């Protein structure tokens, strides 16, 4: 499941409070640039029980999106979340496309 950056930007502006944005880049990447309200959980840590429990709790009544630099890691993250029955969408093009729009 994917969403393009333009569609995400629209949803982000319209329904900010109904979005859980998980940034799966490494911490160093997140510190350089991030989107307001996003939560940093590096891809390598995503399947840890504490992170999955946090996402399940925080995603109640919200739509979950995964984000990385260009979209590859966020695709993997969405597949991991789907295995744990957490519906989510990967932002195609990643943060580079969101910043450009």
FENQUI-V463151 format. One record per residue. N is the residue number from 0. OMEGA is omega in degrees with one decimal (NA if undefined). NEAR is the number of other C-alpha atoms within 12 Angstrom. Layout:
# FENQUI-V463151
n->N omega->OMEGA near->NEAR
n->N omega->OMEGA near->NEAR
This chain:
# FENQUI-V463151
n->0 omega->-178.7 near->22
n->1 omega->171.7 near->27
n->2 omega->178.9 near->29
n->3 omega->-173.4 near->26
n->4 omega->-178.8 near->30
n->5 omega->178.1 near->22
n->6 omega->179.5 near->22
n->7 omega->179.1 near->34
n->8 omega->179.6 near->26
n->9 omega->179.9 near->16
n->10 omega->-179.1 near->23
n->11 omega->-179.6 near->27
n->12 omega->-175.0 near->17
n->13 omega->-172.9 near->12
n->14 omega->-175.8 near->17
n->15 omega->-176.6 near->21
n->16 omega->-179.0 near->20
n->17 omega->-176.9 near->19
n->18 omega->169.2 near->30
n->19 omega->-176.0 near->36
n->20 omega->-178.3 near->40
n->21 omega->179.6 near->44
n->22 omega->-174.6 near->42
n->23 omega->175.8 near->41
n->24 omega->177.0 near->35
n->25 omega->-177.6 near->25
n->26 omega->-179.4 near->19
n->27 omega->177.5 near->14
n->28 omega->-178.6 near->20
n->29 omega->-179.1 near->23
n->30 omega->179.6 near->15
n->31 omega->179.2 near->12
n->32 omega->177.4 near->20
n->33 omega->179.8 near->27
n->34 omega->-179.1 near->30
n->35 omega->177.9 near->21
n->36 omega->-179.0 near->17
n->37 omega->-179.3 near->26
n->38 omega->-178.8 near->31
n->39 omega->170.9 near->30
n->40 omega->-178.8 near->31
n->41 omega->-176.2 near->27
n->42 omega->-177.5 near->31
n->43 omega->-179.0 near->19
n->44 omega->-169.5 near->21
n->45 omega->-175.6 near->33
n->46 omega->174.8 near->25
n->47 omega->-175.1 near->17
n->48 omega->-177.4 near->13
n->49 omega->179.3 near->13
n->50 omega->178.8 near->26
n->51 omega->178.3 near->25
n->52 omega->178.6 near->18
n->53 omega->-178.9 near->19
n->54 omega->178.9 near->34
n->55 omega->-178.5 near->23
n->56 omega->-176.2 near->15
n->57 omega->-174.9 near->21
n->58 omega->179.4 near->26
n->59 omega->179.8 near->17
n->60 omega->-179.3 near->15
n->61 omega->174.2 near->23
n->62 omega->-176.1 near->27
n->63 omega->176.2 near->40
n->64 omega->175.1 near->46
n->65 omega->-173.1 near->51
n->66 omega->171.1 near->47
n->67 omega->-177.1 near->42
n->68 omega->-177.1 near->32
n->69 omega->175.8 near->24
n->70 omega->-177.9 near->31
n->71 omega->-178.8 near->23
n->72 omega->179.8 near->30
n->73 omega->174.4 near->39
n->74 omega->178.3 near->32
n->75 omega->-179.7 near->29
n->76 omega->179.3 near->39
n->77 omega->177.9 near->36
n->78 omega->177.8 near->25
n->79 omega->-179.0 near->28
n->80 omega->179.6 near->34
n->81 omega->177.2 near->24
n->82 omega->-179.9 near->15
n->83 omega->176.0 near->20
n->84 omega->175.0 near->16
n->85 omega->-179.4 near->29
n->86 omega->178.2 near->26
n->87 omega->178.1 near->33
n->88 omega->176.1 near->35
n->89 omega->178.5 near->40
n->90 omega->-176.4 near->40
n->91 omega->-179.3 near->31
n->92 omega->174.4 near->28
n->93 omega->-175.0 near->37
n->94 omega->179.3 near->39
n->95 omega->179.8 near->22
n->96 omega->-179.4 near->23
n->97 omega->179.8 near->29
n->98 omega->-178.6 near->18
n->99 omega->-175.3 near->11
n->100 omega->NA near->15
